[in-house]
C-alpha cells in the first residue's frame, strides 16, 4: 500500500487514541474514589509496597465480606477506611511495583495512579492496530474499526481508568499475541529457526513472562504459545521451544517459588490461598439451590452482556435498557454478518489456500475461547457474572465484530437483511398492538436498522465506509455521556 493511502489511516488512528485519552481522563477524574471493581484492594497493594517495603502475603481476614458490602452500600464515605480490603494481595507484583514511583511522587493521590492504567490502554490500541493490519494489510478501515471498539466500550474505558492490573495484563497479552500471530503467518519453511526468528521468539517469551508477573489471566499465553509451535510445526525444534518458553519461565519462576514457600504445597499462583480466604463470596451452587438453574443461567448471561458494555461501580449502575436493547440487536446483526463472512470465505477457495492466514485464524479463535472458558470455570464456583472477564480477548472480539459488520453492509447481504429487519419491525408492531404493550424502542430500532441497510445497499460503494463508521461513532457518543448521565449521578 502506498504512503499516500496509508497516511490518512495513521491520522485517524492518532485521532482515535487522542479521543480515547480524553475519555480516559474524564473517567479517571469523574469516577468517585474506589467506585471501580476491586480498586481499593489494588490501591492497598501499592500502599503496602511503599510502607512495608516488601511483598504482601494474603491472609485470612483480607476479604471482609460483610464490611465490603457495608462500605459499598454507603458509597465509600471518608469515615469508612478501605484499609481492611486486601483481597488482591495474592496477585503478582509487576503492575504494583510500576505504580510505586507514581505513588511516591504524588503522595498517594488516586488519579495519577488511574492515569497509568489509561496509558496502558493507549498502548493496547497501538497493538490492536498493528495486529489487525498484520492480518489484513489492505483493510485500513477494518483495523480502525477494531481499534475503535477496543477504545470506546464504556466499561472497558471505566476499567482502564481505575487502579487495576487488568490494563497492563491485557497490553502484555496483546503484545504476545501480536508476535505469535505474526510468527505463524510467516512462510519460512526451514526446519530450524533462523537468528531473526530466534530473537523474535525470545522477545515474545519475555512479554509472556512479564504478563505472568502481572496477572494470572495472562496464563493463557502459555497454551497459545504451545499451539503456535504446533501450527508452525516447530515442536521438535529444541531451539524454537526453548526460545519461546524458557525466558518466560525464568522470569516467572522466582514468583512461583516464593508462592510455594509462603502458601505451601504446589500453590504456585496463589489460587489455593485466594480460594481459602475469599469465603464470603456468593457461590454458584448456593444460588442454584435458592433460585434454580434456569434463573441463574438467565441472570448470568444478561448481566455478563450488560457489564461487558457498561455497568458501572461495583456492578451497581446499569445504563438505560433501551441502550442495551440497541446493542443486543446490533450484536445479533453483526453475528449474522460474521456467519455470512465465513460462508463467503468458504466459497472463495483461493482465500483458504493462504496457510499463514489459516494458522493465524486458528490462533485467534483459541485466543477468544480461552478467556471464555476461564469465565465459565470461574462462574462454576463463584457468582461472577462480569463481562470484563472477556476483555483479555477484546481484540479478537473486535476483529470478528468488524468483519461481521462489514459483511452485513455488502450490497447483496444488506438488501435481504433489511427485508428481515423490516419484517421484524412489522411483527413488533403487530405483536405490540395485539398484546397492548407496543415497544416503540424495538420498532424504531428494527425500522431504523432496516432503513440504514436498505439505503446503503443502493448507494455508491464509498458510502459503505460511512455506514461502517456509524456504530463506532455511536459508541464514542455513549462513552462521552456515561460519566455525566450514569456514573456521577448514581455513584
RABEL-V870277 format. One record per residue. N is the residue number from 0. RES is the residue in one small letter. PSI is psi as a letter, one per 40 degrees, with the letter a starting at -180 (999 if undefined). Layout:
n-><N/N>
res-><RES/RES>
psi-><PSI/PSI>
This chain:
n-><0/1/2/3/4/5/6/7/8/9/10/11/12/13/14/15/16/17/18/19/20/21/22/23/24/25/26/27/28/29/30/31/32/33/34/35/36/37/38/39/40/41/42/43/44/45/46/47/48/49/50/51/52/53/54/55/56/57/58/59/60/61/62/63/64/65/66/67/68/69/70/71/72/73/74/75/76/77/78/79/80/81/82/83/84/85/86/87/88/89/90/91/92/93/94/95/96/97/98/99/100/101/102/103/104/105/106/107/108/109/110/111/112/113/114/115/116/117/118/119/120/121/122/123/124/125/126/127/128/129/130/131/132/133/134/135/136/137/138/139/140/141/142/143/144/145/146/147/148/149/150/151/152/153/154/155/156/157/158/159/160/161/162/163/164/165/166/167/168/169/170/171/172/173/174/175/176/177/178/179/180/181/182/183/184/185/186/187/188/189/190/191/192/193/194/195/196/197/198/199/200/201/202/203/204/205/206/207/208/209/210/211/212/213/214/215/216/217/218/219/220/221/222/223/224/225/226/227/228/229/230/231/232/233/234/235/236/237/238/239/240/241/242/243/244/245/246/247/248/249/250/251/252/253/254/255/256/257/258/259/260/261/262/263/264/265/266/267/268/269/270/271/272/273/274/275/276/277/278/279/280/281/282/283/284/285/286/287/288/289/290/291/292/293/294/295/296/297/298/299/300/301/302/303/304/305/306/307/308/309/310/311/312/313/314/315/316/317/318/319/320/321/322/323/324/325/326/327/328/329/330/331/332/333/334/335/336/337/338/339/340/341/342/343/344/345/346/347/348/349/350/351/352/353/354/355/356/357/358/359/360/361/362/363/364/365/366/367/368/369/370/371/372/373/374/375/376/377/378/379/380/381/382/383/384/385/386/387/388/389/390/391/392/393/394/395/396/397/398/399/400/401/402/403/404/405/406/407/408/409/410/411/412/413/414/415/416/417/418/419/420/421/422/423/424/425/426/427/428/429/430/431/432/433/434/435/436/437/438/439/440/441/442/443/444/445/446/447/448/449/450/451/452/453/454/455/456/457/458/459/460/461/462/463/464/465/466/467/468/469/470/471/472/473/474/475/476/477/478/479/480/481/482/483/484/485/486/487/488/489/490>
res-><x/x/x/x/x/x/x/x/x/x/x/x/x/x/x/x/x/x/x/x/x/x/x/x/x/x/x/x/x/x/x/x/x/x/x/x/x/x/x/x/x/x/x/x/x/x/x/x/x/x/x/x/x/x/x/x/x/x/x/x/x/x/x/x/x/x/x/x/x/x/x/x/x/x/x/x/x/x/x/x/x/x/x/x/x/x/x/x/x/x/x/x/x/x/x/x/x/x/x/x/x/x/x/x/x/x/x/x/x/x/x/x/x/x/x/x/x/x/x/x/x/x/x/x/x/x/x/x/x/x/x/x/x/x/x/x/x/x/x/x/x/x/x/x/x/x/x/x/x/x/x/x/x/x/x/x/x/x/x/x/x/x/x/x/x/x/x/x/x/x/x/x/x/x/x/x/x/x/x/x/x/x/x/x/x/x/x/x/x/x/x/x/x/x/x/x/x/x/x/x/x/x/x/x/x/x/x/x/x/x/x/x/x/x/x/x/x/x/x/x/x/x/x/x/x/x/x/x/x/x/x/x/x/x/x/x/x/x/x/x/x/x/x/x/x/x/x/x/x/x/x/x/x/x/x/x/x/x/x/x/x/x/x/x/x/x/x/x/x/x/x/x/x/x/x/x/x/x/x/x/x/x/x/x/x/x/x/x/x/x/x/x/x/x/x/x/x/x/x/x/x/x/x/x/x/x/x/x/x/x/x/x/x/x/x/x/x/x/x/x/x/x/x/x/x/x/x/x/x/x/x/x/x/x/x/x/x/x/x/x/x/x/x/x/x/x/x/x/x/x/x/x/x/x/x/x/x/x/x/x/x/x/x/x/x/x/x/x/x/x/x/x/x/x/x/x/x/x/x/x/x/x/x/x/x/x/x/x/x/x/x/x/x/x/x/x/x/x/x/x/x/x/x/x/x/x/x/x/x/x/x/x/x/x/x/x/x/x/x/x/x/x/x/x/x/x/x/x/x/x/x/x/x/x/x/x/x/x/x/x/x/x/x/x/x/x/x/x/x/x/x/x/x/x/x/x/x/x/x/x/x/x/x/x/x/x/x/x/x/x/x/x/x/x/x/x/x/x/x/x/x/x/x/x/x/x/x/x/x/x/x>
psi-><h/i/d/d/d/d/d/d/d/d/d/d/d/d/d/d/d/d/d/d/d/d/d/d/d/d/d/d/d/e/h/i/h/e/f/i/h/e/d/d/d/d/d/d/d/d/d/d/d/d/d/e/f/i/i/i/h/h/i/h/e/e/g/g/d/d/d/d/d/d/d/d/d/e/f/g/i/d/e/h/i/e/d/e/h/f/e/e/e/e/i/i/e/d/d/d/d/d/e/d/d/d/d/d/d/e/f/e/i/d/d/d/d/d/d/d/d/d/d/d/d/d/d/d/d/d/d/d/d/d/d/d/d/d/d/g/d/e/g/d/d/d/d/d/d/d/d/d/d/d/d/e/h/d/d/d/d/d/d/e/f/i/h/h/e/d/d/d/d/d/d/d/d/d/d/d/d/d/d/d/d/d/d/e/e/i/f/h/e/i/d/i/i/i/d/d/d/d/d/d/d/d/d/d/d/d/d/d/d/d/d/d/e/d/i/e/d/e/d/e/d/d/d/d/d/d/d/d/d/d/d/e/f/e/e/e/h/d/d/d/d/d/d/d/d/d/d/d/d/d/d/e/d/d/d/d/d/d/d/d/d/d/e/i/b/f/g/d/e/e/d/d/d/d/d/d/d/g/e/e/h/h/i/d/d/d/d/d/d/d/e/i/d/d/d/d/d/d/d/d/d/d/d/d/d/d/e/d/d/h/h/i/a/f/f/e/g/i/a/h/d/d/d/d/d/d/d/d/d/d/d/d/d/d/d/d/d/d/d/d/d/d/d/d/d/d/d/g/d/d/d/e/e/g/d/d/d/d/d/d/d/d/d/d/d/d/d/d/d/d/d/d/d/d/d/d/d/d/e/d/d/i/g/g/g/h/d/e/e/e/d/d/f/d/d/d/d/d/d/d/d/d/d/d/d/d/d/d/e/h/d/d/d/d/d/d/d/d/d/d/d/d/d/d/d/d/d/d/d/d/d/d/d/d/e/e/g/h/g/d/d/d/d/d/d/d/d/d/d/d/d/d/d/d/d/d/e/e/i/i/d/d/e/d/d/d/d/d/e/d/d/d/d/d/d/d/d/d/d/d/d/d/d/d/d/d/d/d/d/e/999>
